[in-house]
Amino acid sequence: MAGKFEGKVGWVTGGGSGIGKAIALELANEGAAVAVSGRRAERLEEVVAEIGAAGGRAMAVPLDVTDDGACLAAADAIVKELGSLDVAVANAGFGVTGKLTEMELADFKRQFDVNVFGLMATVQAAVPHLRDVDGRLGLLGSVMAMLTVPGNGAYAASKYAVRAIGQTLAAELHGTGMSCTLLHPGFVESEIAQVDNQGRHHPGAKDKRPAKLMWPADKAAKSCVKALYKRKREHVFTGHGKVSAFLGRHAPGLVHFATTRK
């Protein structure tokens, strides 16, 4: 049976690990040729090799989304090599932690440089190509686009911004044949807890997120790819994620109470 994205071409930023890698593998599993981007070229090559070993087609396009012009060049290279661009998933991102009143302003700016401006650079590079094929755009938000907790204000603020961008794009693209899907995960297996405020990866760092609430990356990717295929406007996933998002939108007072009790 043909996959959902048979004959299509996908592009995933932050595609070398975690949910980005899993989305790339799932798109390939559904028949797409896939380009993966990120800062660690060796990780991208591993994803390409894994897709190739399974009989798929893939290419690595190393880039830093905060580098002006890099996303534009990457999108052009993908279309030249793979023939088109049908699905673009702006997944690259990380989390800055710490109290807002104690945080370095440079860290707050870095959070937005990657999670917001890097995402917009990806969008602006992909849209001209997606427009030609009634393509699909996916933006990785977070359940924290709907609520926040102490110590995670910078990350939540960036994801609130991503949600605003996605909702606006969904309206602006309405009637064009293109779609924009906001993807809001709860806890998913990834390296995000091992990346510091400067964006440096520490493999030995302990992930303090609750293991019992964690979804495996491949399960999360299947959920994301299905939502992209159906052209959903917003997709919240993991059970606790849905509950948290509901409370953040409809009972913010309760969230405030719960996060300020000691």
C-alpha atoms as an extended CHARMM CRD file, in Angstrom:
* protein
*
       262  EXT
         1         1  MET       CA              0.0000000000        0.0000000000        0.0000000000  PROA      1               0.0000000000
         2         2  ALA       CA              1.2150000000        3.5070000000       -0.8200000000  PROA      2               0.0000000000
         3         3  GLY       CA              2.1080000000        5.7040000000        2.1370000000  PROA      3               0.0000000000
         4         4  LYS       CA              0.3830000000        8.9560000000        3.0170000000  PROA      4               0.0000000000
         5         5  PHE       CA              3.2480000000       10.9500000000        1.5140000000  PROA      5               0.0000000000
         6         6  GLU       CA              4.2240000000        8.6940000000       -1.3640000000  PROA      6               0.0000000000
         7         7  GLY       CA              6.1370000000       10.6890000000       -3.9760000000  PROA      7               0.0000000000
         8         8  LYS       CA              6.3280000000       13.7930000000       -1.7790000000  PROA      8               0.0000000000
         9         9  VAL       CA              9.3740000000       15.6020000000       -0.4240000000  PROA      9               0.0000000000
        10        10  GLY       CA              9.6970000000       16.5810000000        3.2350000000  PROA      10              0.0000000000
        11        11  TRP       CA             12.0990000000       18.8880000000        5.0670000000  PROA      11              0.0000000000
        12        12  VAL       CA             12.6310000000       18.7350000000        8.8400000000  PROA      12              0.0000000000
        13        13  THR       CA             14.8010000000       21.1960000000       10.7400000000  PROA      13              0.0000000000
        14        14  GLY       CA             16.2910000000       19.9490000000       13.9780000000  PROA      14              0.0000000000
        15        15  GLY       CA             16.1400000000       16.5880000000       12.2490000000  PROA      15              0.0000000000
        16        16  GLY       CA             19.2070000000       14.9850000000       13.7780000000  PROA      16              0.0000000000
        17        17  SER       CA             17.6850000000       13.8540000000       17.0640000000  PROA      17              0.0000000000
        18        18  GLY       CA             14.5370000000       13.5700000000       19.1590000000  PROA      18              0.0000000000
        19        19  ILE       CA             11.1520000000       14.3060000000       17.6910000000  PROA      19              0.0000000000
        20        20  GLY       CA             12.6850000000       15.9150000000       14.5830000000  PROA      20              0.0000000000
        21        21  LYS       CA             14.5600000000       12.7430000000       13.7010000000  PROA      21              0.0000000000
        22        22  ALA       CA             11.4740000000       10.6500000000       14.4180000000  PROA      22              0.0000000000
        23        23  ILE       CA              9.3160000000       12.8480000000       12.1670000000  PROA      23              0.0000000000
        24        24  ALA       CA             11.8620000000       12.5170000000        9.3770000000  PROA      24              0.0000000000
        25        25  LEU       CA             11.8580000000        8.7170000000        9.7350000000  PROA      25              0.0000000000
        26        26  GLU       CA              8.0560000000        8.6110000000        9.8120000000  PROA      26              0.0000000000
        27        27  LEU       CA              7.7380000000       10.7860000000        6.7060000000  PROA      27              0.0000000000
        28        28  ALA       CA             10.1400000000        8.4110000000        4.9620000000  PROA      28              0.0000000000
        29        29  ASN       CA              8.1180000000        5.4610000000        6.2210000000  PROA      29              0.0000000000
        30        30  GLU       CA              5.0660000000        7.0700000000        4.6120000000  PROA      30              0.0000000000
        31        31  GLY       CA              6.8220000000        7.2780000000        1.2580000000  PROA      31              0.0000000000
        32        32  ALA       CA              8.4240000000       10.7350000000        1.2520000000  PROA      32              0.0000000000
        33        33  ALA       CA             11.9480000000       11.6300000000        0.2560000000  PROA      33              0.0000000000
        34        34  VAL       CA             13.2940000000       13.5700000000        3.2220000000  PROA      34              0.0000000000
        35        35  ALA       CA             15.8260000000       16.3280000000        3.8210000000  PROA      35              0.0000000000
        36        36  VAL       CA             17.0640000000       16.7800000000        7.3800000000  PROA      36              0.0000000000
        37        37  SER       CA             18.7180000000       19.9090000000        8.7010000000  PROA      37              0.0000000000
        38        38  GLY       CA             20.5350000000       20.7770000000       11.9000000000  PROA      38              0.0000000000
        39        39  ARG       CA             23.8770000000       21.9270000000       13.2590000000  PROA      39              0.0000000000
        40        40  ARG       CA             25.4260000000       18.4740000000       13.8200000000  PROA      40              0.0000000000
        41        41  ALA       CA             26.2650000000       17.0890000000       10.3920000000  PROA      41              0.0000000000
        42        42  GLU       CA             27.2250000000       13.6510000000       11.7240000000  PROA      42              0.0000000000
        43        43  ARG       CA             23.7830000000       13.2160000000       13.2970000000  PROA      43              0.0000000000
        44        44  LEU       CA             22.0980000000       14.1760000000       10.0350000000  PROA      44              0.0000000000
        45        45  GLU       CA             24.1690000000       11.6430000000        8.1120000000  PROA      45              0.0000000000
        46        46  GLU       CA             23.0840000000        8.9410000000       10.5520000000  PROA      46              0.0000000000
        47        47  VAL       CA             19.4290000000        9.7510000000        9.8190000000  PROA      47              0.0000000000
        48        48  VAL       CA             20.0940000000        9.7290000000        6.0810000000  PROA      48              0.0000000000
        49        49  ALA       CA             21.8160000000        6.3490000000        6.3820000000  PROA      49              0.0000000000
        50        50  GLU       CA             18.9190000000        4.9160000000        8.4090000000  PROA      50              0.0000000000
        51        51  ILE       CA             16.3850000000        6.0510000000        5.8220000000  PROA      51              0.0000000000
        52        52  GLY       CA             18.5530000000        4.7220000000        3.0060000000  PROA      52              0.0000000000
        53        53  ALA       CA             18.9380000000        1.3430000000        4.7010000000  PROA      53              0.0000000000
        54        54  ALA       CA             15.1500000000        1.0710000000        4.8090000000  PROA      54              0.0000000000
        55        55  GLY       CA             14.9380000000        1.7300000000        1.0670000000  PROA      55              0.0000000000
        56        56  GLY       CA             14.0970000000        5.4340000000        1.2650000000  PROA      56              0.0000000000
        57        57  ARG       CA             15.6940000000        8.5380000000       -0.1810000000  PROA      57              0.0000000000
        58        58  ALA       CA             17.1430000000       11.2780000000        1.9900000000  PROA      58              0.0000000000
        59        59  MET       CA             19.6930000000       14.0720000000        2.0860000000  PROA      59              0.0000000000
        60        60  ALA       CA             21.4560000000       15.9890000000        4.8280000000  PROA      60              0.0000000000
        61        61  VAL       CA             21.4310000000       19.7820000000        4.6880000000  PROA      61              0.0000000000
        62        62  PRO       CA             23.4600000000       21.0960000000        7.6370000000  PROA      62              0.0000000000
        63        63  LEU       CA             22.4910000000       24.5650000000        8.8140000000  PROA      63              0.0000000000
        64        64  ASP       CA             21.9720000000       26.8280000000       11.7940000000  PROA      64              0.0000000000
        65        65  VAL       CA             18.4990000000       28.3810000000       11.5490000000  PROA      65              0.0000000000
        66        66  THR       CA             19.8230000000       31.5700000000       13.1600000000  PROA      66              0.0000000000
        67        67  ASP       CA             22.2320000000       32.1090000000       10.2370000000  PROA      67              0.0000000000
        68        68  ASP       CA             20.5870000000       34.6370000000        7.9340000000  PROA      68              0.0000000000
        69        69  GLY       CA             20.0970000000       33.1720000000        4.4770000000  PROA      69              0.0000000000
        70        70  ALA       CA             20.9520000000       29.5920000000        5.4470000000  PROA      70              0.0000000000
        71        71  CYS       CA             17.3350000000       28.4340000000        5.3320000000  PROA      71              0.0000000000
        72        72  LEU       CA             16.7490000000       30.0220000000        1.9290000000  PROA      72              0.0000000000
        73        73  ALA       CA             19.8230000000       28.2800000000        0.5330000000  PROA      73              0.0000000000
        74        74  ALA       CA             18.7540000000       24.9890000000        2.1210000000  PROA      74              0.0000000000
        75        75  ALA       CA             15.2520000000       25.0830000000        0.6240000000  PROA      75              0.0000000000
        76        76  ASP       CA             16.6590000000       25.8120000000       -2.8270000000  PROA      76              0.0000000000
        77        77  ALA       CA             19.1750000000       22.9640000000       -2.4870000000  PROA      77              0.0000000000
        78        78  ILE       CA             16.4280000000       20.5310000000       -1.4500000000  PROA      78              0.0000000000
        79        79  VAL       CA             14.2340000000       21.3820000000       -4.4300000000  PROA      79              0.0000000000
        80        80  LYS       CA             17.2050000000       21.1350000000       -6.7870000000  PROA      80              0.0000000000
        81        81  GLU       CA             18.2220000000       17.7070000000       -5.4480000000  PROA      81              0.0000000000
        82        82  LEU       CA             14.8700000000       16.0930000000       -4.6140000000  PROA      82              0.0000000000
        83        83  GLY       CA             12.6410000000       17.8120000000       -7.1630000000  PROA      83              0.0000000000
        84        84  SER       CA             10.1270000000       19.6660000000       -4.9960000000  PROA      84              0.0000000000
        85        85  LEU       CA              9.1810000000       20.5770000000       -1.4470000000  PROA      85              0.0000000000
        86        86  ASP       CA              5.7870000000       19.3650000000       -0.2390000000  PROA      86              0.0000000000
        87        87  VAL       CA              6.0890000000       19.2730000000        3.5530000000  PROA      87              0.0000000000
        88        88  ALA       CA              8.2460000000       21.5120000000        5.7520000000  PROA      88              0.0000000000
        89        89  VAL       CA              8.4500000000       20.9910000000        9.5030000000  PROA      89              0.0000000000
        90        90  ALA       CA             10.0590000000       23.8130000000       11.4900000000  PROA      90              0.0000000000
        91        91  ASN       CA             11.1810000000       21.7760000000       14.4850000000  PROA      91              0.0000000000
        92        92  ALA       CA             14.5660000000       23.2550000000       15.4450000000  PROA      92              0.0000000000
        93        93  GLY       CA             14.4750000000       24.6070000000       18.9640000000  PROA      93              0.0000000000
        94        94  PHE       CA             15.6960000000       24.3060000000       22.5440000000  PROA      94              0.0000000000
        95        95  GLY       CA             14.7090000000       25.4430000000       26.0240000000  PROA      95              0.0000000000
        96        96  VAL       CA             16.1950000000       28.2090000000       28.1530000000  PROA      96              0.0000000000
        97        97  THR       CA             15.4730000000       27.7600000000       31.8630000000  PROA      97              0.0000000000
        98        98  GLY       CA             15.6860000000       30.0520000000       34.8630000000  PROA      98              0.0000000000
        99        99  LYS       CA             13.7140000000       32.7670000000       36.6040000000  PROA      99              0.0000000000
       100       100  LEU       CA             12.9990000000       35.7340000000       34.3530000000  PROA      100             0.0000000000
       101       101  THR       CA             14.1990000000       38.1910000000       36.9970000000  PROA      101             0.0000000000
       102       102  GLU       CA             17.5420000000       36.3960000000       37.2970000000  PROA      102             0.0000000000
       103       103  MET       CA             18.1430000000       35.4550000000       33.6500000000  PROA      103             0.0000000000
       104       104  GLU       CA             20.7300000000       37.0530000000       31.4050000000  PROA      104             0.0000000000
       105       105  LEU       CA             19.0140000000       39.0640000000       28.6740000000  PROA      105             0.0000000000
       106       106  ALA       CA             21.3290000000       37.3930000000       26.1530000000  PROA      106             0.0000000000
       107       107  ASP       CA             19.8310000000       34.0100000000       27.0800000000  PROA      107             0.0000000000
       108       108  PHE       CA             16.2980000000       35.3220000000       26.5350000000  PROA      108             0.0000000000
       109       109  LYS       CA             17.3080000000       36.7190000000       23.1510000000  PROA      109             0.0000000000
       110       110  ARG       CA             18.9800000000       33.4250000000       22.2140000000  PROA      110             0.0000000000
       111       111  GLN       CA             15.7410000000       31.6000000000       23.0220000000  PROA      111             0.0000000000
       112       112  PHE       CA             13.8190000000       33.7390000000       20.5490000000  PROA      112             0.0000000000
       113       113  ASP       CA             16.6020000000       33.6920000000       17.9500000000  PROA      113             0.0000000000
       114       114  VAL       CA             16.2190000000       29.9150000000       17.6110000000  PROA      114             0.0000000000
       115       115  ASN       CA             12.6220000000       29.1270000000       18.5290000000  PROA      115             0.0000000000
       116       116  VAL       CA             10.9340000000       32.1240000000       16.8960000000  PROA      116             0.0000000000
       117       117  PHE       CA             13.1880000000       33.8610000000       14.3800000000  PROA      117             0.0000000000
       118       118  GLY       CA             14.7610000000       30.5800000000       13.2530000000  PROA      118             0.0000000000
       119       119  LEU       CA             11.2730000000       29.1530000000       12.7890000000  PROA      119             0.0000000000
       120       120  MET       CA             10.2310000000       32.2120000000       10.7600000000  PROA      120             0.0000000000
       121       121  ALA       CA             13.3380000000       31.8990000000        8.5970000000  PROA      121             0.0000000000
       122       122  THR       CA             12.3310000000       28.3030000000        7.8610000000  PROA      122             0.0000000000
       123       123  VAL       CA              8.7700000000       29.3490000000        7.0490000000  PROA      123             0.0000000000
       124       124  GLN       CA              9.8480000000       32.1240000000        4.7090000000  PROA      124             0.0000000000
       125       125  ALA       CA             12.2780000000       29.8120000000        2.9090000000  PROA      125             0.0000000000
       126       126  ALA       CA              9.7510000000       27.0180000000        2.4940000000  PROA      126             0.0000000000
       127       127  VAL       CA              6.5610000000       28.8720000000        1.5640000000  PROA      127             0.0000000000
       128       128  PRO       CA              7.5310000000       29.8650000000       -2.0210000000  PROA      128             0.0000000000
       129       129  HSD       CA              8.1110000000       26.1830000000       -2.8190000000  PROA      129             0.0000000000
       130       130  LEU       CA              5.1380000000       24.8590000000       -0.8550000000  PROA      130             0.0000000000
       131       131  ARG       CA              2.8680000000       27.3170000000       -2.6490000000  PROA      131             0.0000000000
       132       132  ASP       CA              3.5780000000       25.5640000000       -5.9560000000  PROA      132             0.0000000000
       133       133  VAL       CA              2.3130000000       22.1900000000       -4.7110000000  PROA      133             0.0000000000
       134       134  ASP       CA             -0.4410000000       22.9840000000       -2.1670000000  PROA      134             0.0000000000
       135       135  GLY       CA              2.0640000000       21.9910000000        0.4630000000  PROA      135             0.0000000000
       136       136  ARG       CA              1.9290000000       21.4700000000        4.1920000000  PROA      136             0.0000000000
       137       137  LEU       CA              3.7450000000       23.5200000000        6.8120000000  PROA      137             0.0000000000
       138       138  GLY       CA              4.2820000000       22.1620000000       10.3170000000  PROA      138             0.0000000000
       139       139  LEU       CA              5.3900000000       24.2750000000       13.2870000000  PROA      139             0.0000000000
       140       140  LEU       CA              6.6040000000       22.6460000000       16.4890000000  PROA      140             0.0000000000
       141       141  GLY       CA              4.9490000000       24.4460000000       19.3400000000  PROA      141             0.0000000000
       142       142  SER       CA              4.4600000000       22.9950000000       22.7940000000  PROA      142             0.0000000000
       143       143  VAL       CA              1.8260000000       22.4950000000       25.4470000000  PROA      143             0.0000000000
       144       144  MET       CA              3.6650000000       25.4250000000       27.0100000000  PROA      144             0.0000000000
       145       145  ALA       CA              2.2290000000       27.5970000000       24.2540000000  PROA      145             0.0000000000
       146       146  MET       CA             -0.8890000000       27.5580000000       26.4360000000  PROA      146             0.0000000000
       147       147  LEU       CA              0.4690000000       27.7060000000       29.9760000000  PROA      147             0.0000000000
       148       148  THR       CA              3.6810000000       28.3900000000       31.8020000000  PROA      148             0.0000000000
       149       149  VAL       CA              5.3540000000       27.4740000000       35.0720000000  PROA      149             0.0000000000
       150       150  PRO       CA              8.0510000000       29.2040000000       37.1330000000  PROA      150             0.0000000000
       151       151  GLY       CA             11.5200000000       28.7400000000       35.6930000000  PROA      151             0.0000000000
       152       152  ASN       CA             10.3110000000       28.2000000000       32.1430000000  PROA      152             0.0000000000
       153       153  GLY       CA              9.0920000000       31.6570000000       31.1860000000  PROA      153             0.0000000000
       154       154  ALA       CA             11.5160000000       32.2250000000       28.2990000000  PROA      154             0.0000000000
       155       155  TYR       CA             10.6930000000       28.9050000000       26.6590000000  PROA      155             0.0000000000
       156       156  ALA       CA              6.9560000000       29.3730000000       27.1630000000  PROA      156             0.0000000000
       157       157  ALA       CA              7.1130000000       32.9000000000       25.7630000000  PROA      157             0.0000000000
       158       158  SER       CA              8.8120000000       31.6000000000       22.6190000000  PROA      158             0.0000000000
       159       159  LYS       CA              6.1730000000       28.9060000000       22.1780000000  PROA      159             0.0000000000
       160       160  TYR       CA              3.3300000000       31.3750000000       22.7920000000  PROA      160             0.0000000000
       161       161  ALA       CA              4.8760000000       33.3500000000       19.9110000000  PROA      161             0.0000000000
       162       162  VAL       CA              5.0450000000       30.2350000000       17.7320000000  PROA      162             0.0000000000
       163       163  ARG       CA              1.3660000000       29.6000000000       18.4060000000  PROA      163             0.0000000000
       164       164  ALA       CA              0.4830000000       33.1470000000       17.3590000000  PROA      164             0.0000000000
       165       165  ILE       CA              2.5320000000       32.7370000000       14.1800000000  PROA      165             0.0000000000
       166       166  GLY       CA              0.8640000000       29.4250000000       13.3520000000  PROA      166             0.0000000000
       167       167  GLN       CA             -2.6490000000       30.6840000000       13.9600000000  PROA      167             0.0000000000
       168       168  THR       CA             -1.9670000000       33.7290000000       11.7930000000  PROA      168             0.0000000000
       169       169  LEU       CA             -0.4670000000       31.6440000000        9.0020000000  PROA      169             0.0000000000
       170       170  ALA       CA             -3.4390000000       29.2750000000        9.0390000000  PROA      170             0.0000000000
       171       171  ALA       CA             -5.7030000000       32.2680000000        8.3870000000  PROA      171             0.0000000000
       172       172  GLU       CA             -3.4200000000       33.9590000000        5.8570000000  PROA      172             0.0000000000
       173       173  LEU       CA             -2.9330000000       30.7390000000        3.8820000000  PROA      173             0.0000000000
       174       174  HSD       CA             -6.6220000000       29.8600000000        3.8860000000  PROA      174             0.0000000000
       175       175  GLY       CA             -7.8380000000       29.3650000000        0.3310000000  PROA      175             0.0000000000
       176       176  THR       CA             -4.3380000000       29.0650000000       -1.1510000000  PROA      176             0.0000000000
       177       177  GLY       CA             -4.2120000000       25.2660000000       -1.0820000000  PROA      177             0.0000000000
       178       178  MET       CA             -1.4320000000       25.3700000000        1.5190000000  PROA      178             0.0000000000
       179       179  SER       CA             -1.9540000000       24.4970000000        5.1770000000  PROA      179             0.0000000000
       180       180  CYS       CA             -0.2310000000       25.2660000000        8.4590000000  PROA      180             0.0000000000
       181       181  THR       CA             -0.3720000000       22.8010000000       11.3500000000  PROA      181             0.0000000000
       182       182  LEU       CA              0.6820000000       23.7050000000       14.8880000000  PROA      182             0.0000000000
       183       183  LEU       CA              2.0480000000       20.6490000000       16.7010000000  PROA      183             0.0000000000
       184       184  HSD       CA              1.9280000000       20.9010000000       20.4960000000  PROA      184             0.0000000000
       185       185  PRO       CA              3.6350000000       18.0160000000       22.3140000000  PROA      185             0.0000000000
       186       186  GLY       CA              3.6820000000       17.3130000000       26.0000000000  PROA      186             0.0000000000
       187       187  PHE       CA              6.6770000000       15.3670000000       27.3200000000  PROA      187             0.0000000000
       188       188  VAL       CA              8.4330000000       13.4890000000       24.4880000000  PROA      188             0.0000000000
       189       189  GLU       CA             11.7740000000       11.6830000000       24.5450000000  PROA      189             0.0000000000
       190       190  SER       CA             14.4200000000       14.0970000000       23.2760000000  PROA      190             0.0000000000
       191       191  GLU       CA             17.7030000000       15.7750000000       24.1500000000  PROA      191             0.0000000000
       192       192  ILE       CA             16.0740000000       19.0750000000       25.1550000000  PROA      192             0.0000000000
       193       193  ALA       CA             16.8920000000       18.5590000000       28.8380000000  PROA      193             0.0000000000
       194       194  GLN       CA             20.5520000000       18.0080000000       27.9370000000  PROA      194             0.0000000000
       195       195  VAL       CA             20.9570000000       21.3630000000       26.1760000000  PROA      195             0.0000000000
       196       196  ASP       CA             22.0280000000       24.3420000000       28.2750000000  PROA      196             0.0000000000
       197       197  ASN       CA             20.9750000000       27.9780000000       27.9790000000  PROA      197             0.0000000000
       198       198  GLN       CA             23.7600000000       28.6120000000       25.4730000000  PROA      198             0.0000000000
       199       199  GLY       CA             22.5070000000       25.8300000000       23.2060000000  PROA      199             0.0000000000
       200       200  ARG       CA             25.3430000000       23.4070000000       24.0610000000  PROA      200             0.0000000000
       201       201  HSD       CA             24.5830000000       19.7130000000       24.2860000000  PROA      201             0.0000000000
       202       202  HSD       CA             25.6720000000       17.7830000000       27.4050000000  PROA      202             0.0000000000
       203       203  PRO       CA             25.1060000000       14.0380000000       26.7660000000  PROA      203             0.0000000000
       204       204  GLY       CA             25.5420000000       13.1210000000       30.4150000000  PROA      204             0.0000000000
       205       205  ALA       CA             22.9960000000       15.5790000000       31.7810000000  PROA      205             0.0000000000
       206       206  LYS       CA             20.0520000000       13.9660000000       33.5740000000  PROA      206             0.0000000000
       207       207  ASP       CA             16.5650000000       14.4650000000       32.1600000000  PROA      207             0.0000000000
       208       208  LYS       CA             14.4660000000       15.5510000000       35.1470000000  PROA      208             0.0000000000
       209       209  ARG       CA             11.1580000000       15.3920000000       33.3020000000  PROA      209             0.0000000000
       210       210  PRO       CA              8.7290000000       12.7180000000       34.6090000000  PROA      210             0.0000000000
       211       211  ALA       CA              9.5690000000        9.4650000000       32.8490000000  PROA      211             0.0000000000
       212       212  LYS       CA              6.1060000000        8.0100000000       33.3990000000  PROA      212             0.0000000000
       213       213  LEU       CA              4.5470000000       10.8200000000       31.3520000000  PROA      213             0.0000000000
       214       214  MET       CA              7.0850000000       10.6190000000       28.5190000000  PROA      214             0.0000000000
       215       215  TRP       CA              6.0250000000        9.5210000000       25.0430000000  PROA      215             0.0000000000
       216       216  PRO       CA              8.6010000000        7.7390000000       22.8730000000  PROA      216             0.0000000000
       217       217  ALA       CA              9.6770000000        9.8760000000       19.9310000000  PROA      217             0.0000000000
       218       218  ASP       CA              8.3840000000        7.4380000000       17.2990000000  PROA      218             0.0000000000
       219       219  LYS       CA              4.8790000000        7.4720000000       18.7930000000  PROA      219             0.0000000000
       220       220  ALA       CA              4.9310000000       11.2800000000       18.8510000000  PROA      220             0.0000000000
       221       221  ALA       CA              6.1240000000       11.3870000000       15.2370000000  PROA      221             0.0000000000
       222       222  LYS       CA              3.2720000000        9.1830000000       14.0380000000  PROA      222             0.0000000000
       223       223  SER       CA              0.8370000000       11.5590000000       15.7210000000  PROA      223             0.0000000000
       224       224  CYS       CA              2.5140000000       14.5860000000       14.1070000000  PROA      224             0.0000000000
       225       225  VAL       CA              2.6400000000       13.1250000000       10.6050000000  PROA      225             0.0000000000
       226       226  LYS       CA             -0.9980000000       12.0710000000       10.8000000000  PROA      226             0.0000000000
       227       227  ALA       CA             -1.9720000000       15.6230000000       11.8150000000  PROA      227             0.0000000000
       228       228  LEU       CA              0.0700000000       17.0690000000        8.9400000000  PROA      228             0.0000000000
       229       229  TYR       CA             -1.5870000000       14.7130000000        6.4910000000  PROA      229             0.0000000000
       230       230  LYS       CA             -5.0450000000       15.7470000000        7.7140000000  PROA      230             0.0000000000
       231       231  ARG       CA             -4.0270000000       19.4300000000        7.5530000000  PROA      231             0.0000000000
       232       232  LYS       CA             -5.1380000000       20.0800000000       11.1330000000  PROA      232             0.0000000000
       233       233  ARG       CA             -4.7170000000       23.6500000000       12.3470000000  PROA      233             0.0000000000
       234       234  GLU       CA             -3.5990000000       22.6520000000       15.8560000000  PROA      234             0.0000000000
       235       235  HSD       CA             -2.7650000000       19.2660000000       17.2750000000  PROA      235             0.0000000000
       236       236  VAL       CA             -2.1000000000       18.7100000000       20.9930000000  PROA      236             0.0000000000
       237       237  PHE       CA             -0.7950000000       15.3030000000       21.9720000000  PROA      237             0.0000000000
       238       238  THR       CA              0.1390000000       13.0810000000       24.8780000000  PROA      238             0.0000000000
       239       239  GLY       CA             -2.5980000000       12.5320000000       27.4390000000  PROA      239             0.0000000000
       240       240  HSD       CA             -1.1810000000       14.8170000000       30.1210000000  PROA      240             0.0000000000
       241       241  GLY       CA             -0.4240000000       17.3620000000       27.4150000000  PROA      241             0.0000000000
       242       242  LYS       CA             -4.0950000000       17.6010000000       26.4740000000  PROA      242             0.0000000000
       243       243  VAL       CA             -5.0760000000       18.0410000000       30.1060000000  PROA      243             0.0000000000
       244       244  SER       CA             -2.4090000000       20.6980000000       30.6810000000  PROA      244             0.0000000000
       245       245  ALA       CA             -3.3790000000       22.5910000000       27.5340000000  PROA      245             0.0000000000
       246       246  PHE       CA             -7.0480000000       22.5470000000       28.5400000000  PROA      246             0.0000000000
       247       247  LEU       CA             -6.2460000000       23.9090000000       32.0000000000  PROA      247             0.0000000000
       248       248  GLY       CA             -3.9420000000       26.5700000000       30.5760000000  PROA      248             0.0000000000
       249       249  ARG       CA             -6.6500000000       27.8350000000       28.2100000000  PROA      249             0.0000000000
       250       250  HSD       CA             -9.7260000000       27.4490000000       30.4040000000  PROA      250             0.0000000000
       251       251  ALA       CA             -8.5340000000       27.5060000000       34.0280000000  PROA      251             0.0000000000
       252       252  PRO       CA             -5.4470000000       29.7560000000       34.2440000000  PROA      252             0.0000000000
       253       253  GLY       CA             -6.3070000000       30.6510000000       37.8280000000  PROA      253             0.0000000000
       254       254  LEU       CA             -6.0910000000       27.0080000000       38.8150000000  PROA      254             0.0000000000
       255       255  VAL       CA             -2.7090000000       26.6990000000       37.0690000000  PROA      255             0.0000000000
       256       256  HSD       CA             -1.4790000000       29.7680000000       38.9560000000  PROA      256             0.0000000000
       257       257  PHE       CA             -2.6780000000       28.3370000000       42.2450000000  PROA      257             0.0000000000
       258       258  ALA       CA             -1.0350000000       24.9610000000       41.5880000000  PROA      258             0.0000000000
       259       259  THR       CA              2.3110000000       26.4570000000       40.5780000000  PROA      259             0.0000000000
       260       260  THR       CA              2.5570000000       28.8880000000       43.4810000000  PROA      260             0.0000000000
       261       261  ARG       CA              1.8250000000       26.4490000000       46.3150000000  PROA      261             0.0000000000
       262       262  LYS       CA              4.8470000000       25.3370000000       48.2980000000  PROA      262             0.0000000000
